[in-house]
Amino acid sequence: MEEKQFERGTSLSIFAADRREDLGALIAALLIALGIVFFIGK
């Protein structure tokens, strides 16, 4: 009997590929961090 392969994706994803979604999240986090440093860190 074959087991169902684990599905990593989710129907809530806005990107087709997980790597693109991860990269987008990293860029968003970097922009938020830079915004905090420049606007609050003065």
Secondary structure, DSSP 8 states (H G I E B T S, - for coil): ----------TT-SSSSHHHHHHHHHHHHHHHHHHHHHHT--
